[in-house]
Amino acid sequence: MLLENLKTPSLVLDANRMRRNAERIMARAKSLNVVLRPHVKTHKCVEIARLQTAGNAGGIMVSTLAEADHFLKNGFTDLTYGVPIETGKFVEAIRLAKACERFSILTDHAETAESLNEAARNENIKLDVFVKIDCGYHRCGVEPHAPEAVAIPRLISDSSNLNFAGILTHAGHSYHARSPEELLAIARSERDSMSELAQRLKDKNLDVPTVSIGSTPTMSQIDHTDGITEFRCGNYIFYDAFQATLGSCSFEDCALTVLTAIVHRDFSRGKIVIDAGAIALSKDRGAIEIDENSGYGRVLDVAGNDLSLRVNRLSQEHGEIEVSDEAILQRLKVGSRLRILANHSCLTAAQHAHYHVLEGDQIVDYWEIRRGW
C-alpha cells in the first residue's frame, strides 16, 4: 500500500531509519563496554524489541506490568520493571517473577522492601530488587550520599527472600540541557555519582551486581562509562523533534511520524487544520527551553521534507498550523496529506494501536502496540 493511501491519522514508522538507530546504539554500547538494556516503553512493540536485543544480553526494561506480561508471552524472560514497586502490585510482580528467568523490580523505600520480603517469603520466591538512586532528576530515588543509599541495599541484601540486584538511576534532567556541554556535564555526573556509590557499597562488603544508568541524551554525549555495567535508553530507536533539537541526533534520524490530512484551509486567518490532534500527537511541548517556537510538532510533506511549519495549537481531534506564506497556503489543499514529526515519540506512539511500517514509499507491515497498565 502507498503511504498516502492510509487512513488518517496513522502512525508511520520508517523502518530503515529505525534499523540504523538500533545498530548505532548497539555499536556505541559495545564501544563503551556496557550491556544495553532498551527501555521498550518508547514503542511497546515486540518486533522492535527483537531488533533492539539482537546480539546483546536480551534484557529489556518495561514501564508497566501489562508490558511485562506482553513481552514475557512473546519470549522475553529478562525484564526490569522501571517504576518503584508499591504494595498493590506485589501479587502481579511475584506472578511475573515466577514465570521469568529474571524479573527485577526497584524501590527507594525501606518499608516497601520489608513488606516485599514478607510477600516473597509467603510465596516461597526470591525477588531481584534494585535500589533507585536520584542522580539529579529529583523525581524518585535516594540521594547517593544519603544514609539510605547504603542502608536500603544492606536491608535488601540481608533479607531472606530478596536479592540485591544493584543500583539504578535515570538522568531525566538531561532533557533540560541547553547545550552539548551542559548535557555532557549531566552525563558525567550521572556516571560518577553511581560509580562512586557502587564503590562505597563494595567497601562496606555489599556486592553490587549491576550499576545501571541511562537516557537517550546522555548516551549521545557520555565520554566513558568506567564503573558502569548497564546502560538503559529507549527513545533512540525512533528519536523525535525534542531529541534532534537537543542534539542527541539529527532530524534525518527521526523515524516516527503521524500521517494526517488537511481538513480545512482558511486564507483570511492564514492557517490550515489537520485531523491529527492531541490524541494522535500528544501535547508534549518539546524542547521549548531551546526552541520556544517548537509548537506540537514539525510539519513535513508526505515524502518527509520539512516545510518549516509547526503545529501551533491542538484540540482533541484537530491540529492548527499557521501558514504566513500565501504561496505555500495555496499548495496545501483540503485533502492533501502531511506528516507530523512529533515532539515526543514515546507519548505519540502510546496514543496509537499499531505502527504502519514504511519501506521507501510503501507500507509493508503492521505492528501491534501494547497499551495499558
C-alpha positions in Angstrom: 0.0 0.0 0.0 1.2 3.5 -0.8 1.8 5.7 2.3 -0.6 8.4 1.1 -3.4 5.9 0.8 -3.5 5.2 4.6 -6.5 6.3 6.6 -5.6 9.4 8.7 -4.4 9.9 11.3 -1.9 7.0 11.2 1.4 6.2 12.9 4.1 5.7 10.4 7.4 4.0 11.2 10.4 4.5 8.8 12.0 1.0 9.1 15.3 2.0 7.5 15.9 4.8 10.0 14.8 2.7 12.9 17.3 -0.1 11.9 20.1 2.5 11.6 19.3 3.9 15.0 19.3 0.4 16.6 22.6 -0.5 15.0 24.3 2.8 16.0 23.3 2.5 19.7 24.3 -1.2 19.8 27.7 -0.3 18.5 28.0 2.6 21.0 27.1 0.4 23.9 29.7 -2.1 22.8 32.4 0.6 22.5 31.5 1.8 26.0 31.7 -1.8 27.3 28.2 -1.7 28.8 25.2 -4.0 28.5 22.4 -2.3 26.6 19.0 -2.7 28.2 16.5 -1.0 25.9 13.5 0.7 27.5 10.6 -0.6 25.5 8.1 1.9 26.8 9.1 4.0 23.8 7.4 1.6 21.4 5.7 -1.2 23.4 6.2 -3.4 20.4 7.6 -7.0 20.2 9.0 -6.7 16.7 11.0 -3.6 17.7 12.3 -5.1 20.9 13.6 -8.1 19.0 15.5 -5.8 16.7 17.0 -3.9 19.7 18.2 -7.0 21.6 19.9 -8.8 18.7 23.5 -9.5 19.6 23.3 -8.5 23.2 22.1 -9.9 26.5 18.5 -9.7 25.5 17.2 -7.9 28.6 14.7 -5.1 28.4 13.1 -2.6 30.7 9.3 -2.0 30.8 7.2 0.7 32.4 4.0 -1.2 33.1 3.2 -4.7 34.3 0.9 -5.1 31.2 4.0 -4.5 29.1 5.9 -7.1 31.2 3.2 -9.7 30.7 3.0 -9.0 27.0 6.7 -9.3 26.4 7.0 -12.3 28.6 4.3 -14.1 26.5 6.4 -13.3 23.4 9.6 -14.8 24.7 11.3 -12.1 26.7 12.4 -13.5 30.1 14.8 -10.9 31.4 12.7 -7.9 32.4 13.2 -4.9 34.7 10.1 -3.1 35.8 11.1 0.6 35.8 8.7 2.2 38.2 9.2 1.9 42.0 7.1 -1.0 43.3 4.2 -0.4 45.6 2.1 -2.9 47.6 -0.8 -3.0 45.2 1.5 -4.5 42.6 3.2 -7.2 44.7 0.9 -10.1 43.6 1.3 -9.3 39.9 5.0 -8.8 40.2 5.5 -12.1 42.0 3.5 -13.9 39.4 5.7 -12.4 36.7 8.9 -13.2 38.6 7.8 -16.9 38.9 7.4 -17.1 35.1 10.6 -15.2 34.1 14.2 -16.2 34.2 14.8 -12.8 35.8 12.3 -10.2 36.8 13.8 -7.2 38.6 11.9 -4.5 40.4 13.1 -1.4 42.2 12.4 0.6 45.3 13.8 3.6 47.2 11.8 2.9 50.4 12.9 0.7 53.3 9.3 -0.2 54.5 8.4 -1.3 51.0 11.4 -3.6 50.9 10.4 -5.1 54.2 6.8 -5.7 53.0 8.1 -7.1 49.7 10.3 -9.5 51.6 7.4 -10.8 53.6 5.2 -11.2 50.4 8.1 -13.1 48.7 8.6 -15.3 51.7 4.9 -16.2 51.7 5.2 -17.2 48.1 8.5 -19.1 48.6 10.3 -17.0 45.9 13.4 -14.8 45.9 13.0 -11.4 44.1 15.7 -9.3 42.5 15.4 -5.7 43.7 17.3 -2.6 42.6 17.6 0.5 44.7 16.6 3.6 42.8 19.1 6.4 43.1 18.4 10.1 42.5 21.4 11.5 40.4 19.8 14.9 40.0 16.4 14.5 38.3 14.6 14.6 41.7 11.6 12.5 40.6 12.2 9.3 42.5 15.2 7.8 44.3 17.5 8.0 47.2 20.2 10.7 47.2 23.5 9.0 46.6 25.2 10.5 49.6 22.2 9.9 52.0 22.5 7.2 54.7 19.6 5.4 53.0 21.8 4.8 49.9 23.7 2.3 52.0 21.0 1.3 54.5 18.4 0.1 51.9 20.9 -2.0 49.9 22.0 -3.5 53.2 18.4 -4.2 54.2 17.7 -5.9 50.9 20.9 -7.9 50.9 20.1 -9.2 54.5 16.5 -10.1 53.6 15.6 -13.7 53.5 13.7 -13.5 50.1 15.2 -10.6 48.3 18.4 -10.4 46.2 20.1 -7.0 46.0 20.3 -6.6 42.2 22.3 -3.3 42.3 21.7 0.4 41.9 19.8 2.1 39.1 19.2 5.7 38.1 17.8 7.9 35.3 19.2 11.3 34.4 15.8 12.6 33.2 17.1 16.2 33.8 19.3 15.7 30.7 16.2 16.7 28.7 16.5 20.2 30.0 20.2 20.7 29.0 20.6 23.8 26.8 23.9 22.8 25.1 26.1 19.8 24.3 28.5 20.9 27.1 25.7 21.0 29.7 24.5 17.6 28.5 27.9 16.1 28.8 28.2 17.5 32.4 25.0 15.8 33.3 26.1 12.5 31.8 29.4 12.7 33.7 27.6 13.5 36.9 25.2 10.6 36.5 28.1 8.2 35.8 30.3 9.5 38.6 27.7 9.6 41.3 26.7 6.0 40.6 30.2 4.6 40.2 31.3 6.3 43.5 28.2 4.9 45.3 28.9 1.4 44.0 32.4 1.6 45.3 31.2 2.8 48.7 28.8 -0.1 48.9 31.6 -2.6 47.9 33.8 -1.0 50.6 31.1 -1.9 53.1 31.1 -5.6 51.8 28.0 -5.3 49.8 28.1 -6.9 46.4 26.8 -4.7 43.6 26.0 -6.9 40.6 24.7 -4.2 38.3 25.3 -0.4 38.2 22.6 0.8 35.7 22.3 4.3 34.3 20.8 5.8 31.2 18.8 8.1 29.0 19.0 8.8 25.3 20.5 12.3 25.6 23.3 11.1 28.0 24.0 8.1 25.7 24.7 10.5 22.9 27.3 12.5 24.8 28.9 10.4 27.5 32.7 10.0 27.1 33.2 6.8 29.1 31.3 4.5 31.4 34.0 3.4 33.9 32.3 1.8 36.9 29.0 1.3 35.0 27.8 -2.1 33.9 24.4 -1.4 32.2 23.0 1.4 30.1 19.3 1.9 29.6 17.7 4.1 27.0 14.6 3.8 24.8 13.8 6.9 22.7 16.9 6.4 20.5 15.0 3.8 18.4 12.8 6.5 17.0 14.2 9.8 18.2 11.9 12.8 17.8 11.9 16.6 17.3 12.8 17.0 21.0 15.9 14.8 20.7 17.0 16.5 17.4 16.6 19.9 18.9 18.6 18.8 22.0 21.4 17.5 19.8 21.0 13.8 20.6 20.5 13.1 16.8 19.9 14.8 13.5 16.4 15.3 12.1 17.3 12.8 9.5 17.5 10.1 12.2 13.9 10.6 13.3 11.9 7.5 12.4 8.3 8.1 13.6 5.7 10.4 12.1 2.0 10.8 12.1 0.3 10.9 8.7 -2.5 13.4 8.7 -4.9 15.0 6.2 -5.8 18.7 5.8 -9.5 19.1 6.6 -9.8 22.9 6.5 -8.0 25.9 4.9 -8.5 29.4 6.0 -6.9 32.2 3.8 -8.3 35.0 6.0 -6.6 33.7 9.1 -3.6 32.2 7.4 -3.9 28.6 8.7 -4.8 25.0 7.9 -6.4 22.5 10.1 -5.4 18.8 10.2 -7.2 15.7 11.5 -4.3 14.9 14.0 -5.0 16.5 17.4 -3.9 15.8 20.9 -4.9 12.2 20.9 -2.9 11.5 17.8 0.2 13.6 18.6 0.2 14.1 22.4 0.5 17.6 24.0 4.2 17.5 24.7 5.7 20.9 24.1 9.2 19.5 23.3 12.4 21.4 23.8 10.9 24.8 24.5 13.9 25.8 26.6 15.9 25.7 23.4 13.3 26.5 20.8 10.3 28.5 22.2 8.5 28.0 18.9 8.6 24.2 18.9 4.8 24.0 19.0 3.4 20.4 19.0 5.5 19.0 16.1 7.2 19.8 12.8 5.2 19.7 9.6 6.6 17.6 6.8 5.2 16.8 3.3 4.2 13.3 2.5 7.8 12.5 1.3 9.2 13.6 4.6 10.6 17.0 3.6 10.4 19.7 6.3 8.0 22.5 5.3 9.3 24.9 8.1 5.9 24.9 9.7 4.8 23.8 13.2 1.6 22.5 14.7 0.7 25.6 16.7 -2.5 24.6 18.5 -4.2 21.3 19.4 -7.6 20.2 20.4 -8.7 16.6 20.8 -9.1 15.8 17.1 -7.7 18.9 15.4 -4.3 20.5 14.9 -3.9 24.0 13.7 -0.9 25.1 11.6 -0.2 28.8 10.9 0.9 29.4 7.3 2.0 33.0 6.6 3.3 32.4 3.1 0.2 32.5 0.8 2.0 30.6 -2.0 2.5 27.7 0.4 -1.1 28.0 1.7 -2.3 27.7 -1.9 -0.5 24.4 -2.3 -1.8 23.0 1.0 -5.3 21.9 -0.2 -8.0 20.2 1.7 -7.5 16.5 1.4 -3.7 16.8 1.0 -1.6 14.5 3.2 1.1 15.8 5.6 3.4 14.1 8.1 4.0 15.4 11.6 7.2 14.8 13.4 6.0 14.9 16.9 8.0 16.3 19.8 8.0 13.2 21.9 7.8 9.9 20.1 7.2 7.8 23.2 4.0 9.7 24.1 2.9 9.8 20.4 3.3 6.1 19.9 1.3 5.4 23.1 -1.7 7.2 21.5 -2.0 4.6 18.7 -2.8 0.9 18.5 -0.3 -0.1 15.8 2.6 1.1 13.6 2.4 1.2 9.8 5.9 0.1 8.7 7.3 2.1 5.9 9.9 1.0 3.4 10.5 3.6 0.7 7.0 4.9 -0.1 5.3 1.5 0.6 3.6 0.3 3.8 4.9 -3.2 4.1 3.8 -4.3 7.6 1.6 -3.6 10.6 2.9 -4.0 14.2 0.8 -4.0 17.4 1.5 -1.6 20.2 0.7 -3.0 23.7 -1.0 -0.3 25.7 -2.5 -0.2 29.2 -1.2 -0.8 32.7 
